[in-house]
Amino acid sequence: MSQSAPPRANQPRLCFIGFGEAGQALAGGLREAGIAEIAAFDIAGAEPRVREPATRLGVRLAASLGEA
């Protein structure tokens, strides 16, 4: 009998420090490639220019670097 790993056991997790245009573009491509867990920390995280793309892309915005 073979054992299979839990579905997310080998899934990479990624965090962006800063979530401007480049981070948003990279996150979109990584999401399309199958990366399930993406987080970001940005000092402007409460601003719509950061918050709205994060929500659309399924990126978790962290409140601090430590949380990211």
PDB file of N, H, CA, C and O in Angstrom:
ATOM      1  N   MET A   1       0.839  -1.156   0.000  1.00  0.00           N
ATOM      2  CA  MET A   1       0.000   0.000   0.000  1.00  0.00           C
ATOM      3  C   MET A   1       0.900   1.240   0.000  1.00  0.00           C
ATOM      4  O   MET A   1       1.818   1.345   0.813  1.00  0.00           O
ATOM      5  N   SER A   2       0.635   2.162  -0.903  1.00  0.00           N
ATOM      6  H   SER A   2      -0.110   2.076  -1.563  1.00  0.00           H
ATOM      7  CA  SER A   2       1.447   3.379  -0.952  1.00  0.00           C
ATOM      8  C   SER A   2       0.743   4.490  -0.182  1.00  0.00           C
ATOM      9  O   SER A   2      -0.484   4.583  -0.150  1.00  0.00           O
ATOM     10  N   GLN A   3       1.555   5.310   0.424  1.00  0.00           N
ATOM     11  H   GLN A   3       2.551   5.234   0.399  1.00  0.00           H
ATOM     12  CA  GLN A   3       1.007   6.447   1.155  1.00  0.00           C
ATOM     13  C   GLN A   3       1.223   7.697   0.321  1.00  0.00           C
ATOM     14  O   GLN A   3       2.293   7.909  -0.250  1.00  0.00           O
ATOM     15  N   SER A   4       0.209   8.499   0.265  1.00  0.00           N
ATOM     16  H   SER A   4      -0.660   8.327   0.729  1.00  0.00           H
ATOM     17  CA  SER A   4       0.376   9.761  -0.452  1.00  0.00           C
ATOM     18  C   SER A   4       0.446  10.892   0.564  1.00  0.00           C
ATOM     19  O   SER A   4      -0.169  10.845   1.630  1.00  0.00           O
ATOM     20  N   ALA A   5       1.208  11.898   0.200  1.00  0.00           N
ATOM     21  H   ALA A   5       1.708  11.936  -0.665  1.00  0.00           H
ATOM     22  CA  ALA A   5       1.372  13.054   1.082  1.00  0.00           C
ATOM     23  C   ALA A   5       0.081  13.857   1.098  1.00  0.00           C
ATOM     24  O   ALA A   5      -0.687  13.819   0.137  1.00  0.00           O
ATOM     25  N   PRO A   6      -0.159  14.575   2.172  1.00  0.00           N
ATOM     26  CA  PRO A   6      -1.318  15.471   2.175  1.00  0.00           C
ATOM     27  C   PRO A   6      -1.233  16.398   0.970  1.00  0.00           C
ATOM     28  O   PRO A   6      -0.132  16.762   0.557  1.00  0.00           O
ATOM     29  N   PRO A   7      -2.356  16.785   0.404  1.00  0.00           N
ATOM     30  CA  PRO A   7      -2.356  17.557  -0.840  1.00  0.00           C
ATOM     31  C   PRO A   7      -1.473  18.792  -0.842  1.00  0.00           C
ATOM     32  O   PRO A   7      -0.928  19.140  -1.890  1.00  0.00           O
ATOM     33  N   ARG A   8      -1.308  19.471   0.292  1.00  0.00           N
ATOM     34  H   ARG A   8      -1.751  19.188   1.143  1.00  0.00           H
ATOM     35  CA  ARG A   8      -0.536  20.712   0.307  1.00  0.00           C
ATOM     36  C   ARG A   8       0.837  20.544   0.937  1.00  0.00           C
ATOM     37  O   ARG A   8       1.533  21.533   1.165  1.00  0.00           O
ATOM     38  N   ALA A   9       1.235  19.320   1.220  1.00  0.00           N
ATOM     39  H   ALA A   9       0.669  18.517   1.035  1.00  0.00           H
ATOM     40  CA  ALA A   9       2.490  19.098   1.932  1.00  0.00           C
ATOM     41  C   ALA A   9       3.704  19.638   1.184  1.00  0.00           C
ATOM     42  O   ALA A   9       4.636  20.144   1.809  1.00  0.00           O
ATOM     43  N   ASN A  10       3.708  19.541  -0.115  1.00  0.00           N
ATOM     44  H   ASN A  10       2.951  19.130  -0.623  1.00  0.00           H
ATOM     45  CA  ASN A  10       4.869  19.973  -0.895  1.00  0.00           C
ATOM     46  C   ASN A  10       4.614  21.260  -1.664  1.00  0.00           C
ATOM     47  O   ASN A  10       5.364  21.595  -2.582  1.00  0.00           O
ATOM     48  N   GLN A  11       3.579  21.972  -1.304  1.00  0.00           N
ATOM     49  H   GLN A  11       2.970  21.700  -0.559  1.00  0.00           H
ATOM     50  CA  GLN A  11       3.269  23.222  -1.988  1.00  0.00           C
ATOM     51  C   GLN A  11       4.170  24.338  -1.465  1.00  0.00           C
ATOM     52  O   GLN A  11       4.234  24.563  -0.256  1.00  0.00           O
ATOM     53  N   PRO A  12       4.859  25.030  -2.351  1.00  0.00           N
ATOM     54  CA  PRO A  12       5.677  26.155  -1.893  1.00  0.00           C
ATOM     55  C   PRO A  12       4.798  27.306  -1.402  1.00  0.00           C
ATOM     56  O   PRO A  12       3.676  27.497  -1.872  1.00  0.00           O
ATOM     57  N   ARG A  13       5.328  28.061  -0.457  1.00  0.00           N
ATOM     58  H   ARG A  13       6.240  27.906  -0.075  1.00  0.00           H
ATOM     59  CA  ARG A  13       4.678  29.278   0.026  1.00  0.00           C
ATOM     60  C   ARG A  13       5.609  30.433  -0.295  1.00  0.00           C
ATOM     61  O   ARG A  13       6.831  30.281  -0.283  1.00  0.00           O
ATOM     62  N   LEU A  14       5.034  31.569  -0.576  1.00  0.00           N
ATOM     63  H   LEU A  14       4.042  31.692  -0.585  1.00  0.00           H
ATOM     64  CA  LEU A  14       5.828  32.696  -1.028  1.00  0.00           C
ATOM     65  C   LEU A  14       5.335  33.972  -0.369  1.00  0.00           C
ATOM     66  O   LEU A  14       4.137  34.138  -0.141  1.00  0.00           O
ATOM     67  N   CYS A  15       6.258  34.871  -0.063  1.00  0.00           N
ATOM     68  H   CYS A  15       7.232  34.736  -0.248  1.00  0.00           H
ATOM     69  CA  CYS A  15       5.893  36.164   0.508  1.00  0.00           C
ATOM     70  C   CYS A  15       6.651  37.270  -0.222  1.00  0.00           C
ATOM     71  O   CYS A  15       7.861  37.176  -0.430  1.00  0.00           O
ATOM     72  N   PHE A  16       5.936  38.298  -0.601  1.00  0.00           N
ATOM     73  H   PHE A  16       4.953  38.374  -0.433  1.00  0.00           H
ATOM     74  CA  PHE A  16       6.545  39.480  -1.204  1.00  0.00           C
ATOM     75  C   PHE A  16       6.709  40.548  -0.135  1.00  0.00           C
ATOM     76  O   PHE A  16       5.799  40.789   0.659  1.00  0.00           O
ATOM     77  N   ILE A  17       7.853  41.177  -0.118  1.00  0.00           N
ATOM     78  H   ILE A  17       8.592  40.982  -0.762  1.00  0.00           H
ATOM     79  CA  ILE A  17       8.067  42.349   0.714  1.00  0.00           C
ATOM     80  C   ILE A  17       7.931  43.529  -0.236  1.00  0.00           C
ATOM     81  O   ILE A  17       8.830  43.816  -1.026  1.00  0.00           O
ATOM     82  N   GLY A  18       6.814  44.194  -0.148  1.00  0.00           N
ATOM     83  H   GLY A  18       6.083  43.960   0.493  1.00  0.00           H
ATOM     84  CA  GLY A  18       6.422  45.208  -1.120  1.00  0.00           C
ATOM     85  C   GLY A  18       5.493  44.555  -2.132  1.00  0.00           C
ATOM     86  O   GLY A  18       5.785  43.474  -2.643  1.00  0.00           O
ATOM     87  N   PHE A  19       4.383  45.205  -2.417  1.00  0.00           N
ATOM     88  H   PHE A  19       4.146  46.083  -2.001  1.00  0.00           H
ATOM     89  CA  PHE A  19       3.421  44.610  -3.340  1.00  0.00           C
ATOM     90  C   PHE A  19       2.940  45.654  -4.338  1.00  0.00           C
ATOM     91  O   PHE A  19       1.747  45.933  -4.462  1.00  0.00           O
ATOM     92  N   GLY A  20       3.921  46.223  -5.047  1.00  0.00           N
ATOM     93  H   GLY A  20       4.890  45.996  -4.946  1.00  0.00           H
ATOM     94  CA  GLY A  20       3.625  47.188  -6.101  1.00  0.00           C
ATOM     95  C   GLY A  20       3.365  46.474  -7.418  1.00  0.00           C
ATOM     96  O   GLY A  20       2.976  45.306  -7.434  1.00  0.00           O
ATOM     97  N   GLU A  21       3.581  47.174  -8.510  1.00  0.00           N
ATOM     98  H   GLU A  21       3.897  48.123  -8.496  1.00  0.00           H
ATOM     99  CA  GLU A  21       3.283  46.625  -9.833  1.00  0.00           C
ATOM    100  C   GLU A  21       4.047  45.338 -10.120  1.00  0.00           C
ATOM    101  O   GLU A  21       3.466  44.379 -10.628  1.00  0.00           O
ATOM    102  N   ALA A  22       5.329  45.303  -9.804  1.00  0.00           N
ATOM    103  H   ALA A  22       5.800  46.082  -9.392  1.00  0.00           H
ATOM    104  CA  ALA A  22       6.128  44.101 -10.086  1.00  0.00           C
ATOM    105  C   ALA A  22       5.655  42.922  -9.240  1.00  0.00           C
ATOM    106  O   ALA A  22       5.484  41.819  -9.757  1.00  0.00           O
ATOM    107  N   GLY A  23       5.446  43.147  -7.952  1.00  0.00           N
ATOM    108  H   GLY A  23       5.585  44.044  -7.532  1.00  0.00           H
ATOM    109  CA  GLY A  23       4.972  42.076  -7.078  1.00  0.00           C
ATOM    110  C   GLY A  23       3.619  41.550  -7.507  1.00  0.00           C
ATOM    111  O   GLY A  23       3.369  40.346  -7.456  1.00  0.00           O
ATOM    112  N   GLN A  24       2.747  42.449  -7.929  1.00  0.00           N
ATOM    113  H   GLN A  24       2.950  43.427  -7.971  1.00  0.00           H
ATOM    114  CA  GLN A  24       1.418  42.040  -8.380  1.00  0.00           C
ATOM    115  C   GLN A  24       1.503  41.202  -9.652  1.00  0.00           C
ATOM    116  O   GLN A  24       0.808  40.193  -9.778  1.00  0.00           O
ATOM    117  N   ALA A  25       2.347  41.612 -10.590  1.00  0.00           N
ATOM    118  H   ALA A  25       2.912  42.431 -10.488  1.00  0.00           H
ATOM    119  CA  ALA A  25       2.509  40.846 -11.828  1.00  0.00           C
ATOM    120  C   ALA A  25       3.100  39.467 -11.546  1.00  0.00           C
ATOM    121  O   ALA A  25       2.642  38.464 -12.094  1.00  0.00           O
ATOM    122  N   LEU A  26       4.111  39.424 -10.693  1.00  0.00           N
ATOM    123  H   LEU A  26       4.483  40.238 -10.248  1.00  0.00           H
ATOM    124  CA  LEU A  26       4.715  38.137 -10.338  1.00  0.00           C
ATOM    125  C   LEU A  26       3.716  37.241  -9.617  1.00  0.00           C
ATOM    126  O   LEU A  26       3.643  36.044  -9.894  1.00  0.00           O
ATOM    127  N   ALA A  27       2.950  37.810  -8.697  1.00  0.00           N
ATOM    128  H   ALA A  27       3.010  38.782  -8.472  1.00  0.00           H
ATOM    129  CA  ALA A  27       1.963  37.020  -7.957  1.00  0.00           C
ATOM    130  C   ALA A  27       0.919  36.433  -8.899  1.00  0.00           C
ATOM    131  O   ALA A  27       0.509  35.285  -8.729  1.00  0.00           O
ATOM    132  N   GLY A  28       0.488  37.202  -9.883  1.00  0.00           N
ATOM    133  H   GLY A  28       0.821  38.134 -10.021  1.00  0.00           H
ATOM    134  CA  GLY A  28      -0.485  36.694 -10.848  1.00  0.00           C
ATOM    135  C   GLY A  28       0.060  35.509 -11.625  1.00  0.00           C
ATOM    136  O   GLY A  28      -0.636  34.510 -11.807  1.00  0.00           O
ATOM    137  N   GLY A  29       1.295  35.614 -12.081  1.00  0.00           N
ATOM    138  H   GLY A  29       1.860  36.425 -11.933  1.00  0.00           H
ATOM    139  CA  GLY A  29       1.911  34.506 -12.815  1.00  0.00           C
ATOM    140  C   GLY A  29       2.132  33.288 -11.942  1.00  0.00           C
ATOM    141  O   GLY A  29       1.922  32.158 -12.384  1.00  0.00           O
ATOM    142  N   LEU A  30       2.553  33.507 -10.711  1.00  0.00           N
ATOM    143  H   LEU A  30       2.723  34.425 -10.352  1.00  0.00           H
ATOM    144  CA  LEU A  30       2.772  32.381  -9.795  1.00  0.00           C
ATOM    145  C   LEU A  30       1.460  31.708  -9.429  1.00  0.00           C
ATOM    146  O   LEU A  30       1.407  30.486  -9.293  1.00  0.00           O
ATOM    147  N   ARG A  31       0.405  32.490  -9.270  1.00  0.00           N
ATOM    148  H   ARG A  31       0.448  33.483  -9.381  1.00  0.00           H
ATOM    149  CA  ARG A  31      -0.911  31.922  -8.980  1.00  0.00           C
ATOM    150  C   ARG A  31      -1.351  31.036 -10.156  1.00  0.00           C
ATOM    151  O   ARG A  31      -1.844  29.927  -9.950  1.00  0.00           O
ATOM    152  N   GLU A  32      -1.170  31.527 -11.378  1.00  0.00           N
ATOM    153  H   GLU A  32      -0.769  32.428 -11.546  1.00  0.00           H
ATOM    154  CA  GLU A  32      -1.516  30.736 -12.569  1.00  0.00           C
ATOM    155  C   GLU A  32      -0.681  29.470 -12.656  1.00  0.00           C
ATOM    156  O   GLU A  32      -1.141  28.462 -13.193  1.00  0.00           O
ATOM    157  N   ALA A  33       0.545  29.506 -12.133  1.00  0.00           N
ATOM    158  H   ALA A  33       0.918  30.324 -11.696  1.00  0.00           H
ATOM    159  CA  ALA A  33       1.429  28.341 -12.160  1.00  0.00           C
ATOM    160  C   ALA A  33       1.103  27.340 -11.053  1.00  0.00           C
ATOM    161  O   ALA A  33       1.693  26.261 -10.993  1.00  0.00           O
ATOM    162  N   GLY A  34       0.162  27.698 -10.177  1.00  0.00           N
ATOM    163  H   GLY A  34      -0.317  28.574 -10.226  1.00  0.00           H
ATOM    164  CA  GLY A  34      -0.271  26.752  -9.168  1.00  0.00           C
ATOM    165  C   GLY A  34       0.205  27.005  -7.755  1.00  0.00           C
ATOM    166  O   GLY A  34      -0.049  26.186  -6.871  1.00  0.00           O
ATOM    167  N   ILE A  35       0.888  28.113  -7.512  1.00  0.00           N
ATOM    168  H   ILE A  35       1.094  28.778  -8.230  1.00  0.00           H
ATOM    169  CA  ILE A  35       1.302  28.430  -6.143  1.00  0.00           C
ATOM    170  C   ILE A  35       0.053  28.850  -5.370  1.00  0.00           C
ATOM    171  O   ILE A  35      -0.599  29.835  -5.717  1.00  0.00           O
ATOM    172  N   ALA A  36      -0.272  28.103  -4.331  1.00  0.00           N
ATOM    173  H   ALA A  36       0.258  27.302  -4.049  1.00  0.00           H
ATOM    174  CA  ALA A  36      -1.525  28.342  -3.607  1.00  0.00           C
ATOM    175  C   ALA A  36      -1.394  29.383  -2.510  1.00  0.00           C
ATOM    176  O   ALA A  36      -2.322  30.162  -2.291  1.00  0.00           O
ATOM    177  N   GLU A  37      -0.265  29.417  -1.815  1.00  0.00           N
ATOM    178  H   GLU A  37       0.489  28.785  -1.993  1.00  0.00           H
ATOM    179  CA  GLU A  37      -0.111  30.323  -0.677  1.00  0.00           C
ATOM    180  C   GLU A  37       0.845  31.450  -1.016  1.00  0.00           C
ATOM    181  O   GLU A  37       2.055  31.252  -1.117  1.00  0.00           O
ATOM    182  N   ILE A  38       0.280  32.634  -1.189  1.00  0.00           N
ATOM    183  H   ILE A  38      -0.703  32.794  -1.106  1.00  0.00           H
ATOM    184  CA  ILE A  38       1.084  33.819  -1.455  1.00  0.00           C
ATOM    185  C   ILE A  38       0.673  34.886  -0.446  1.00  0.00           C
ATOM    186  O   ILE A  38      -0.512  35.161  -0.260  1.00  0.00           O
ATOM    187  N   ALA A  39       1.662  35.474   0.194  1.00  0.00           N
ATOM    188  H   ALA A  39       2.625  35.251   0.043  1.00  0.00           H
ATOM    189  CA  ALA A  39       1.431  36.560   1.145  1.00  0.00           C
ATOM    190  C   ALA A  39       2.260  37.758   0.709  1.00  0.00           C
ATOM    191  O   ALA A  39       3.175  37.638  -0.105  1.00  0.00           O
ATOM    192  N   ALA A  40       1.926  38.904   1.259  1.00  0.00           N
ATOM    193  H   ALA A  40       1.182  39.002   1.920  1.00  0.00           H
ATOM    194  CA  ALA A  40       2.687  40.113   0.966  1.00  0.00           C
ATOM    195  C   ALA A  40       2.621  41.052   2.159  1.00  0.00           C
ATOM    196  O   ALA A  40       1.628  41.100   2.886  1.00  0.00           O
ATOM    197  N   PHE A  41       3.701  41.792   2.338  1.00  0.00           N
ATOM    198  H   PHE A  41       4.507  41.753   1.748  1.00  0.00           H
ATOM    199  CA  PHE A  41       3.709  42.890   3.296  1.00  0.00           C
ATOM    200  C   PHE A  41       4.076  44.143   2.530  1.00  0.00           C
ATOM    201  O   PHE A  41       5.050  44.161   1.778  1.00  0.00           O
ATOM    202  N   ASP A  42       3.300  45.180   2.723  1.00  0.00           N
ATOM    203  H   ASP A  42       2.509  45.165   3.334  1.00  0.00           H
ATOM    204  CA  ASP A  42       3.576  46.470   2.095  1.00  0.00           C
ATOM    205  C   ASP A  42       3.155  47.546   3.089  1.00  0.00           C
ATOM    206  O   ASP A  42       2.082  47.455   3.685  1.00  0.00           O
ATOM    207  N   ILE A  43       3.986  48.555   3.269  1.00  0.00           N
ATOM    208  H   ILE A  43       4.858  48.630   2.785  1.00  0.00           H
ATOM    209  CA  ILE A  43       3.637  49.602   4.230  1.00  0.00           C
ATOM    210  C   ILE A  43       2.375  50.351   3.803  1.00  0.00           C
ATOM    211  O   ILE A  43       1.742  51.015   4.624  1.00  0.00           O
ATOM    212  N   ALA A  44       2.012  50.248   2.541  1.00  0.00           N
ATOM    213  H   ALA A  44       2.526  49.708   1.875  1.00  0.00           H
ATOM    214  CA  ALA A  44       0.789  50.875   2.036  1.00  0.00           C
ATOM    215  C   ALA A  44      -0.333  49.846   1.899  1.00  0.00           C
ATOM    216  O   ALA A  44      -1.242  50.025   1.089  1.00  0.00           O
ATOM    217  N   GLY A  45      -0.274  48.789   2.672  1.00  0.00           N
ATOM    218  H   GLY A  45       0.465  48.643   3.329  1.00  0.00           H
ATOM    219  CA  GLY A  45      -1.228  47.687   2.546  1.00  0.00           C
ATOM    220  C   GLY A  45      -2.684  48.055   2.721  1.00  0.00           C
ATOM    221  O   GLY A  45      -3.554  47.346   2.215  1.00  0.00           O
ATOM    222  N   ALA A  46      -2.980  49.137   3.420  1.00  0.00           N
ATOM    223  H   ALA A  46      -2.273  49.713   3.830  1.00  0.00           H
ATOM    224  CA  ALA A  46      -4.374  49.547   3.612  1.00  0.00           C
ATOM    225  C   ALA A  46      -4.906  50.355   2.428  1.00  0.00           C
ATOM    226  O   ALA A  46      -6.111  50.582   2.320  1.00  0.00           O
ATOM    227  N   GLU A  47      -4.017  50.782   1.554  1.00  0.00           N
ATOM    228  H   GLU A  47      -3.038  50.597   1.642  1.00  0.00           H
ATOM    229  CA  GLU A  47      -4.437  51.597   0.413  1.00  0.00           C
ATOM    230  C   GLU A  47      -5.044  50.723  -0.683  1.00  0.00           C
ATOM    231  O   GLU A  47      -4.580  49.606  -0.915  1.00  0.00           O
ATOM    232  N   PRO A  48      -6.080  51.226  -1.357  1.00  0.00           N
ATOM    233  CA  PRO A  48      -6.737  50.446  -2.410  1.00  0.00           C
ATOM    234  C   PRO A  48      -5.788  49.960  -3.508  1.00  0.00           C
ATOM    235  O   PRO A  48      -5.999  48.886  -4.071  1.00  0.00           O
ATOM    236  N   ARG A  49      -4.747  50.739  -3.819  1.00  0.00           N
ATOM    237  H   ARG A  49      -4.576  51.611  -3.362  1.00  0.00           H
ATOM    238  CA  ARG A  49      -3.822  50.345  -4.892  1.00  0.00           C
ATOM    239  C   ARG A  49      -3.058  49.071  -4.551  1.00  0.00           C
ATOM    240  O   ARG A  49      -2.522  48.414  -5.443  1.00  0.00           O
ATOM    241  N   VAL A  50      -3.003  48.719  -3.276  1.00  0.00           N
ATOM    242  H   VAL A  50      -3.439  49.253  -2.551  1.00  0.00           H
ATOM    243  CA  VAL A  50      -2.360  47.483  -2.832  1.00  0.00           C
ATOM    244  C   VAL A  50      -3.416  46.453  -2.447  1.00  0.00           C
ATOM    245  O   VAL A  50      -3.331  45.290  -2.841  1.00  0.00           O
ATOM    246  N   ARG A  51      -4.401  46.882  -1.685  1.00  0.00           N
ATOM    247  H   ARG A  51      -4.470  47.828  -1.366  1.00  0.00           H
ATOM    248  CA  ARG A  51      -5.412  45.973  -1.152  1.00  0.00           C
ATOM    249  C   ARG A  51      -6.260  45.322  -2.254  1.00  0.00           C
ATOM    250  O   ARG A  51      -6.498  44.115  -2.210  1.00  0.00           O
ATOM    251  N   GLU A  52      -6.714  46.101  -3.233  1.00  0.00           N
ATOM    252  H   GLU A  52      -6.520  47.081  -3.269  1.00  0.00           H
ATOM    253  CA  GLU A  52      -7.598  45.563  -4.264  1.00  0.00           C
ATOM    254  C   GLU A  52      -6.925  44.493  -5.131  1.00  0.00           C
ATOM    255  O   GLU A  52      -7.520  43.437  -5.344  1.00  0.00           O
ATOM    256  N   PRO A  53      -5.710  44.725  -5.640  1.00  0.00           N
ATOM    257  CA  PRO A  53      -5.057  43.651  -6.401  1.00  0.00           C
ATOM    258  C   PRO A  53      -4.780  42.412  -5.548  1.00  0.00           C
ATOM    259  O   PRO A  53      -4.886  41.286  -6.035  1.00  0.00           O
ATOM    260  N   ALA A  54      -4.427  42.617  -4.283  1.00  0.00           N
ATOM    261  H   ALA A  54      -4.341  43.532  -3.887  1.00  0.00           H
ATOM    262  CA  ALA A  54      -4.173  41.469  -3.407  1.00  0.00           C
ATOM    263  C   ALA A  54      -5.431  40.622  -3.270  1.00  0.00           C
ATOM    264  O   ALA A  54      -5.370  39.396  -3.351  1.00  0.00           O
ATOM    265  N   THR A  55      -6.559  41.268  -3.066  1.00  0.00           N
ATOM    266  H   THR A  55      -6.609  42.265  -3.001  1.00  0.00           H
ATOM    267  CA  THR A  55      -7.828  40.544  -2.952  1.00  0.00           C
ATOM    268  C   THR A  55      -8.140  39.811  -4.249  1.00  0.00           C
ATOM    269  O   THR A  55      -8.508  38.636  -4.227  1.00  0.00           O
ATOM    270  N   ARG A  56      -7.997  40.491  -5.366  1.00  0.00           N
ATOM    271  H   ARG A  56      -7.699  41.445  -5.384  1.00  0.00           H
ATOM    272  CA  ARG A  56      -8.294  39.893  -6.675  1.00  0.00           C
ATOM    273  C   ARG A  56      -7.404  38.686  -6.955  1.00  0.00           C
ATOM    274  O   ARG A  56      -7.856  37.702  -7.541  1.00  0.00           O
ATOM    275  N   LEU A  57      -6.142  38.758  -6.540  1.00  0.00           N
ATOM    276  H   LEU A  57      -5.774  39.557  -6.065  1.00  0.00           H
ATOM    277  CA  LEU A  57      -5.184  37.683  -6.803  1.00  0.00           C
ATOM    278  C   LEU A  57      -5.167  36.613  -5.718  1.00  0.00           C
ATOM    279  O   LEU A  57      -4.485  35.599  -5.864  1.00  0.00           O
ATOM    280  N   GLY A  58      -5.901  36.820  -4.643  1.00  0.00           N
ATOM    281  H   GLY A  58      -6.455  37.644  -4.524  1.00  0.00           H
ATOM    282  CA  GLY A  58      -5.902  35.851  -3.550  1.00  0.00           C
ATOM    283  C   GLY A  58      -4.636  35.886  -2.720  1.00  0.00           C
ATOM    284  O   GLY A  58      -4.224  34.866  -2.166  1.00  0.00           O
ATOM    285  N   VAL A  59      -4.018  37.049  -2.631  1.00  0.00           N
ATOM    286  H   VAL A  59      -4.352  37.877  -3.081  1.00  0.00           H
ATOM    287  CA  VAL A  59      -2.792  37.222  -1.852  1.00  0.00           C
ATOM    288  C   VAL A  59      -3.168  37.711  -0.454  1.00  0.00           C
ATOM    289  O   VAL A  59      -3.930  38.667  -0.309  1.00  0.00           O
ATOM    290  N   ARG A  60      -2.634  37.057   0.564  1.00  0.00           N
ATOM    291  H   ARG A  60      -2.015  36.280   0.446  1.00  0.00           H
ATOM    292  CA  ARG A  60      -2.894  37.460   1.944  1.00  0.00           C
ATOM    293  C   ARG A  60      -1.972  38.621   2.291  1.00  0.00           C
ATOM    294  O   ARG A  60      -0.750  38.492   2.217  1.00  0.00           O
ATOM    295  N   LEU A  61      -2.558  39.755   2.669  1.00  0.00           N
ATOM    296  H   LEU A  61      -3.551  39.860   2.729  1.00  0.00           H
ATOM    297  CA  LEU A  61      -1.761  40.904   3.093  1.00  0.00           C
ATOM    298  C   LEU A  61      -1.463  40.786   4.578  1.00  0.00           C
ATOM    299  O   LEU A  61      -2.375  40.663   5.396  1.00  0.00           O
ATOM    300  N   ALA A  62      -0.200  40.825   4.916  1.00  0.00           N
ATOM    301  H   ALA A  62       0.540  40.925   4.251  1.00  0.00           H
ATOM    302  CA  ALA A  62       0.231  40.729   6.308  1.00  0.00           C
ATOM    303  C   ALA A  62       0.325  42.129   6.910  1.00  0.00           C
ATOM    304  O   ALA A  62       0.646  43.094   6.218  1.00  0.00           O
ATOM    305  N   ALA A  63       0.043  42.224   8.196  1.00  0.00           N
ATOM    306  H   ALA A  63      -0.218  41.439   8.759  1.00  0.00           H
ATOM    307  CA  ALA A  63       0.096  43.506   8.896  1.00  0.00           C
ATOM    308  C   ALA A  63       1.515  43.893   9.299  1.00  0.00           C
ATOM    309  O   ALA A  63       1.774  45.051   9.628  1.00  0.00           O
ATOM    310  N   SER A  64       2.439  42.925   9.276  1.00  0.00           N
ATOM    311  H   SER A  64       2.229  41.985   9.009  1.00  0.00           H
ATOM    312  CA  SER A  64       3.827  43.200   9.662  1.00  0.00           C
ATOM    313  C   SER A  64       4.752  42.235   8.933  1.00  0.00           C
ATOM    314  O   SER A  64       4.306  41.236   8.369  1.00  0.00           O
ATOM    315  N   LEU A  65       6.038  42.543   8.950  1.00  0.00           N
ATOM    316  H   LEU A  65       6.400  43.354   9.408  1.00  0.00           H
ATOM    317  CA  LEU A  65       7.009  41.621   8.355  1.00  0.00           C
ATOM    318  C   LEU A  65       6.985  40.280   9.071  1.00  0.00           C
ATOM    319  O   LEU A  65       7.073  39.230   8.434  1.00  0.00           O
ATOM    320  N   GLY A  66       6.868  40.312  10.386  1.00  0.00           N
ATOM    321  H   GLY A  66       6.797  41.165  10.903  1.00  0.00           H
ATOM    322  CA  GLY A  66       6.844  39.079  11.158  1.00  0.00           C
ATOM    323  C   GLY A  66       5.659  38.199  10.818  1.00  0.00           C
ATOM    324  O   GLY A  66       5.770  36.973  10.810  1.00  0.00           O
ATOM    325  N   GLU A  67       4.527  38.819  10.537  1.00  0.00           N
ATOM    326  H   GLU A  67       4.437  39.814  10.544  1.00  0.00           H
ATOM    327  CA  GLU A  67       3.330  38.062  10.176  1.00  0.00           C
ATOM    328  C   GLU A  67       3.438  37.499   8.763  1.00  0.00           C
ATOM    329  O   GLU A  67       2.861  36.458   8.446  1.00  0.00           O
ATOM    330  N   ALA A  68       4.184  38.205   7.928  1.00  0.00           N
ATOM    331  H   ALA A  68       4.652  39.050   8.186  1.00  0.00           H
ATOM    332  CA  ALA A  68       4.313  37.781   6.533  1.00  0.00           C
ATOM    333  C   ALA A  68       5.034  36.454   6.454  1.00  0.00           C
ATOM    334  O   ALA A  68       5.241  35.928   5.361  1.00  0.00           O
TER     335      ALA A  68
END
